[in-house]
Structure formats: structure tokens, C-alpha cells
Amino acid sequence: MKPRVLGMILAGGQGSRLAPLTQKRSKPAVPFGSKYRIIDFAINNFINSGVFSVYVLTQYKAQSLTEHIQRGWRFGTFLSDYFITLVPAQMYRYEELGAVWYRGTADAVYQNMHLIENYDADYVAVFSGDHIYKMNVEHMLEKHIESRADISIAAYPMPRSEAHRFGVMQVDTRGRVTEFLEKVKDPPGVPGDPDTSLTSMGNYIFSRRALEELLEASISGQEEGFDFGHNVIPRALADGYHVQAYDFHRNPIPGQTGPNLYWRDVGTLDAYFEANMDLVSVNPEFDIYNPQWPLRTSSEFSPPAKFVHESEGRKGQAFNSIMAGGTIISGGTVRDSVLGRNVRTHSYSLVENCVLFDDVEVGRHSHLHRVIVDKQVTIPPGTTIGLNADHDRDRGFTVTESGVVVVPKSYVF
């Protein structure tokens, strides 16, 4: 019989390093790529892989994410095993301590073990909800079963010099994990390639028995944080469980030629901005136009994008850009940018290397360069943003190390 696989997406991330974009929403709810939310990529990975039973575990500032899931991610009601269900933090467990919120990634699953029992899962795929990537979960599950592993960890090879920001795995020649180190200054290399480290993507497949045993055993004495990387995986290795590294670069995506290389942790404003800019290159490394791996999101009930005016010095035009429905480029120029729904750029304006969220209006003769503008902002005529960092800071805007300027949601000039 086909194994019963339950997907659990950890979507409670606070995303403090993405502020002010996370001032009123959680990190997985942040808009990305014109019409998506960050959470959409994790959900699409499950759905495209045939995993149709998915719980989305939320916690911080969950209203925006809740509305997005409820509007855009619904199955019918005839098949009980086809669902995408929101699970808010409900303070299960720890009656002796009083009610507590999730204290980490492992605790989020531990407090919802009853969902795994009710579903009668054979395997549990616990995935992060705040990264940009494509992943064939079915292939990872096949390798998990073939290797007879208790835990499989999706591993992303990266230069050893950059791996200190992540959990790192030491593996033997068969890919079996022998040591797991969380954010160490001098991470180990892989066998045969000492300049490369295997970093954890925060995506796990557990055999159900191992997950239940490890969560119960690891929770003992944990009074504060309770994470997979800090607590559960090291405990599994110490207790002799079979922990296997799954090489993400070998993950096959239907309709995609070449290895699967693209994975971005958009945990900072600069990383988030660059990931958006990746989409508008002539030959993007991350292809959102693959019909064999569709990227779904909430339905968009808006008219098509429109370009108006074609007179000398006043042309509605866009180059190397993507934009969602309802957007009107009216006599202005958009270049190397990502525009959301219902954006208006008026005559003689210039928007270059920018990310504009839904319902942004750019006034005449305005000039925006390397700017992220959150929703529902009207930029007055003649405004410049991104050309003078000191002036932008004086207006209260966040300016990143690389010079990206962030205008918060509903900002009034």
C-alpha cells in the first residue's frame, strides 16, 4: 500500500530581520515575486509531489497568513485526506508549567503530536515555510525509504566559508550523518571536498516511530528552546538512530533540465531583495514558468496589466520586469523590477531595480532606485527614493547595508 505521508509546514517564524516587512505579518506571509507569498513555495512543493495532507503551523502575527491560506489554498470536501489546514499555536502540553507558546521548531511538532496520531501517518515531512526553492518531496521520501533511515535531512552543499550561518552535517561516504553542528565557526567539509559543507535546509522526513520516540526523549529537561537542530538531531545521533543526508542538488524537478541548485533563505532584507531580482534576469536561475511544476497562489480577480501612452518622452514601458494583474504603467518606465497587483506608475516616473507590493502608486516625475515599497503606499509626484541614503533615513525608512531602501506599509508622506 502507498505509505501515508503527512506534511507539516513550520510557518510561525517571526522574521525580525525582515522588519519592517514583518511589522504586521509573519515571515512566511511576506509577498514575493509579484503575486506570491513566501509560504506558497513550500505548499507547492508538497502539492506537486503528491503530498495532499498538510498542516501549516502558525504562531506570530498570523492573520495575514491565515487569510491567504483560507482564500487561496482549499481542496474540496469529498476526500478527507486532501487538506491544507491551519494550526495556530494552541498551548497544548506542559500543564505543569502553565500554557506556553511554541518554544522552537521541534516544540511546534511536539505540541501537535495528536494530529500525527489522528492521521495515522507512516512518515512525517516537516518543512520550513520561509525559503524560496523547488523540491520534489516524493524523491526525498523514496531515498528515505530505500536507505531505511529514521530521519532524512535535506542538505544543501555550499562553500565552507559561508556555512557557519547554518546547521552543518558531517557525513560518511554513504551520506549517513555522523555529526550535526549548529552554526559553528569552523564547519566541517564533505568527504573528498574539504572546501564544501553540507548545510541543513530545515527540511526533514521522519519515520513516525522515530519522531515520536525522539520528541518524547528530547523534551526532558528542555526548559527554554526546543529545536530539531539544537536538540532532536544531536539526540538521534547520540542514541544510534539512522540519520541520512539527502543531497538537494540531486533532487529532480519535472520539466527542468540540469541539477536543482536554487535555494534561498530570504531571512534578511538584502537576501529577500536579491531573490526577487533573481526572477527578472534574462535567464533566471529560478524558473517560475515551468508548466510541469506549476506555482499556485491565491486567485487573482483583477484585470490584465496595461501599458499606456506612446509619445515623445512619455511612454509606458517596462524592461526585464514582472508584474501582476491590475497594474498600469502610465507614461513611465519600469526597469529590472517586480511589481505586485494594482500598481500605478504615472507619467515621467522611473522605477528601477525595485520591488513594489500591491496597491502602490508612483506619482509623476518620481524616481525610485533599489527600493522595496510595502502595500498601500502613495508616492507623491517628484519624489526620489534610493538616491540619497541620508535623506531616506531622515524620513524614517530602513536602509540596508547594501543600500536597499524599505518603505513600510501604509506609509504617509
Buried (B, 14 or more C-beta within 10 A) or exposed (E): EEEBBBBBBBBBBEBEBBEBBBEBBBBBBBBBBBBBBBBBBBBBBBBBBEBBBBBBBBBBBBEBBBEBBEEBBEBEEEEEEEBBEBBEBEEBBBEEEEEEEBBBBBBBBBBBBEBBEEBEBBBBBBBBBBBBBBBBBBBBBEBBBEBEBBBBBBBBBBEBEEBBEBBBBBBEEEBBBEEBBBBEEEBBBBEEEEEBBBBBBBBBBBBBEBBBBBBEEBBEEBEEEBBBBBBBBBBBBEEEBBBBBBBBEEBEBEEBEEEBEBBBBBBBBBBBBBBBBBBBEEEBEBBBEBEEBEBEBBEEEBEEBEBEBEEEEBBBBBEBBBBBBBBBBBBBBBBBBBBBBBBBBBBBBBBBBBBBBBBBBBBBBBBBBBBBBBBBBBBEEEBBBBEEEEEBEEEEBBBBEEEBBBBBBEBEE
